[in-house]
């Protein structure tokens, strides 16, 4: 009998992350090659975004871009 896995695995899949950077918050849009996941606002914290990606897209190949502005380019 075959068993069904309930564990997420995005190994080998590209995950695209667009970040609109502001001083106290980031607006983040996440897309995969097949779908638009969602757009949300979060505190301006790389660890928070990293934890979200690892929890929801484990094993994925993350590609990110951000809007050049006050924080550099």
Secondary structure as the mmCIF struct_conf table of DSSP 4:
data_model
#
loop_
_struct_conf.conf_type_id
_struct_conf.id
_struct_conf.beg_label_comp_id
_struct_conf.beg_label_asym_id
_struct_conf.beg_label_seq_id
_struct_conf.end_label_comp_id
_struct_conf.end_label_asym_id
_struct_conf.end_label_seq_id
BEND BEND1 UNK A 7 UNK A 7
TURN_TY1_P TURN_TY1_P1 UNK A 11 UNK A 12
STRN STRN1 UNK A 14 UNK A 21
BEND BEND2 UNK A 23 UNK A 24
STRN STRN2 UNK A 25 UNK A 32
BEND BEND3 UNK A 33 UNK A 34
STRN STRN3 UNK A 36 UNK A 43
BEND BEND4 UNK A 44 UNK A 44
HELX_RH_AL_P HELX_RH_AL_P1 UNK A 46 UNK A 56
BEND BEND5 UNK A 57 UNK A 57
TURN_TY1_P TURN_TY1_P2 UNK A 58 UNK A 59
STRN STRN4 UNK A 61 UNK A 66
STRN STRN5 UNK A 69 UNK A 69
TURN_TY1_P TURN_TY1_P3 UNK A 70 UNK A 71
STRN STRN6 UNK A 72 UNK A 72
#
